[in-house]
Amino acid sequence: MPLGILVHPASAARQGLEARLGLDGLKAMIEDTLDTMRRAIDSGVAIVLGTDTMHGMLAVEAVQAVALGMSNAGVVRALTGRAAQALGQADKLGCIRPGLAADLVALDGDPLADIAALERVAFVMARGTVVTWPSVGLGAP
């Protein structure tokens, strides 16, 4: 289960789980899930991060994974190349290389030093086309 839908208070899934399990049941489920994830990270399990329900909230997953012991570099790999491998798409995406899909995100910060930089998107390119250039002092394309 994606971490973000459990830990983010705005998650509809979390709210639904709380309604079904009650607050104590939800807290127990969250702790059990976080403990399982922590043990997987500590054991060297190849982790893939992603979200299919909280679009735009992938940074929540990343920050939580680091809090559980994953390295910043490991999180970046889990979001990119390892995710592409898990989808059987490593020959098409997951890294910056000629011939691969040009989906790029530029950040206002270095995620290897501060994983929360993933929350500060400065530029997005999808399939080689600029789709957003938020105002962060970088100027326009």
FIPA-338766 format. One record per residue (C-alpha): z, x, y; residue in three letters. Coordinates in nm, 3 decimals. Example, Ala and Ser with C-alpha at 12.3 -4.5 7.8 and 13.67 -1.06 7.14 Angstrom:
up, east, north, res
0.780, 1.230, -0.450, ALA
0.714, 1.367, -0.106, SER
***
This chain:
up, east, north, res
0.000, 0.000, 0.000, MET
-0.090, 0.142, 0.341, PRO
0.217, 0.266, 0.523, LEU
0.115, 0.121, 0.858, GLY
0.129, -0.240, 0.744, ILE
0.486, -0.186, 0.628, LEU
0.627, 0.013, 0.918, VAL
0.448, -0.133, 1.221, HIS
0.632, -0.436, 1.360, PRO
0.307, -0.606, 1.474, ALA
0.162, -0.603, 1.122, SER
0.086, -0.954, 0.999, ALA
0.133, -0.829, 0.641, ALA
0.482, -0.700, 0.724, ARG
0.571, -1.030, 0.887, GLN
0.444, -1.219, 0.583, GLY
0.643, -0.996, 0.348, LEU
0.955, -1.050, 0.556, GLU
0.904, -1.427, 0.539, ALA
0.872, -1.411, 0.158, ARG
1.130, -1.141, 0.082, LEU
1.377, -1.182, 0.366, GLY
1.480, -0.894, 0.591, LEU
1.690, -0.720, 0.324, ASP
1.411, -0.750, 0.067, GLY
1.156, -0.614, 0.313, LEU
1.382, -0.319, 0.402, LYS
1.428, -0.241, 0.032, ALA
1.053, -0.257, -0.027, MET
0.984, -0.029, 0.270, ILE
1.243, 0.226, 0.157, GLU
1.108, 0.220, -0.199, ASP
0.749, 0.266, -0.075, THR
0.845, 0.548, 0.162, LEU
1.044, 0.721, -0.112, ASP
0.748, 0.697, -0.351, THR
0.515, 0.838, -0.087, MET
0.762, 1.119, -0.006, ARG
0.783, 1.212, -0.375, ARG
0.402, 1.206, -0.407, ALA
0.366, 1.438, -0.107, ILE
0.637, 1.670, -0.239, ASP
0.464, 1.677, -0.579, SER
0.129, 1.777, -0.429, GLY
-0.054, 1.452, -0.507, VAL
-0.388, 1.436, -0.324, ALA
-0.327, 1.168, -0.061, ILE
-0.598, 0.966, 0.112, VAL
-0.510, 0.777, 0.428, LEU
-0.694, 0.475, 0.557, GLY
-0.654, 0.121, 0.668, THR
-0.845, -0.193, 0.600, ASP
-0.620, -0.438, 0.780, THR
-0.492, -0.271, 1.096, MET
-0.814, -0.145, 1.251, HIS
-0.749, 0.102, 1.531, GLY
-0.403, 0.180, 1.394, MET
-0.486, 0.472, 1.167, LEU
-0.262, 0.696, 1.376, ALA
0.036, 0.490, 1.251, VAL
-0.051, 0.597, 0.896, GLU
-0.089, 0.959, 1.007, ALA
0.238, 0.977, 1.198, VAL
0.425, 0.818, 0.908, GLN
0.272, 1.060, 0.656, ALA
0.386, 1.358, 0.866, VAL
0.733, 1.205, 0.896, ALA
0.741, 1.191, 0.515, LEU
0.657, 1.561, 0.479, GLY
0.279, 1.587, 0.486, MET
0.145, 1.870, 0.702, SER
-0.066, 1.785, 1.005, ASN
-0.360, 1.968, 0.847, ALA
-0.306, 1.776, 0.524, GLY
-0.318, 1.449, 0.717, VAL
-0.645, 1.547, 0.886, VAL
-0.793, 1.630, 0.543, ARG
-0.662, 1.299, 0.405, ALA
-0.838, 1.112, 0.687, LEU
-1.168, 1.297, 0.663, THR
-1.302, 1.505, 0.375, GLY
-1.061, 1.381, 0.108, ARG
-1.124, 1.019, 0.210, ALA
-1.500, 1.078, 0.184, ALA
-1.452, 1.232, -0.162, GLN
-1.242, 0.936, -0.277, ALA
-1.522, 0.702, -0.169, LEU
-1.784, 0.913, -0.347, GLY
-1.945, 0.981, -0.007, GLN
-1.869, 1.349, 0.049, ALA
-2.244, 1.421, 0.052, ASP
-2.283, 1.182, 0.349, LYS
-1.963, 1.200, 0.556, LEU
-1.619, 1.349, 0.591, GLY
-1.699, 1.674, 0.772, CYS
-1.917, 1.808, 1.051, ILE
-2.231, 1.953, 0.895, ARG
-2.606, 1.913, 0.954, PRO
-2.742, 1.615, 0.763, GLY
-2.414, 1.424, 0.745, LEU
-2.335, 1.108, 0.940, ALA
-2.241, 1.202, 1.295, ALA
-1.922, 1.000, 1.326, ASP
-1.694, 1.197, 1.556, LEU
-1.370, 1.136, 1.740, VAL
-1.248, 1.364, 2.017, ALA
-0.881, 1.352, 2.101, LEU
-0.673, 1.427, 2.405, ASP
-0.465, 1.684, 2.219, GLY
-0.462, 1.888, 1.902, ASP
-0.361, 1.690, 1.591, PRO
-0.280, 2.014, 1.410, LEU
-0.005, 2.074, 1.665, ALA
0.083, 1.709, 1.741, ASP
-0.028, 1.442, 1.493, ILE
0.038, 1.174, 1.756, ALA
-0.272, 1.310, 1.934, ALA
-0.462, 1.079, 1.696, LEU
-0.336, 0.795, 1.916, GLU
-0.509, 0.944, 2.221, ARG
-0.879, 0.894, 2.152, VAL
-1.096, 1.040, 2.428, ALA
-1.443, 0.996, 2.278, PHE
-1.608, 0.819, 1.983, VAL
-1.954, 0.877, 1.839, MET
-2.083, 0.669, 1.548, ALA
-2.400, 0.768, 1.362, ARG
-2.492, 0.998, 1.650, GLY
-2.451, 0.736, 1.924, THR
-2.171, 0.743, 2.180, VAL
-1.984, 0.415, 2.145, VAL
-1.691, 0.478, 2.379, THR
-1.587, 0.728, 2.640, TRP
-1.244, 0.617, 2.765, PRO
-1.132, 0.743, 3.101, SER
-0.912, 1.043, 3.023, VAL
-1.041, 1.283, 3.283, GLY
-1.320, 1.426, 3.070, LEU
-1.602, 1.279, 3.277, GLY
-1.895, 1.077, 3.147, ALA
-2.165, 1.189, 2.904, PRO
***
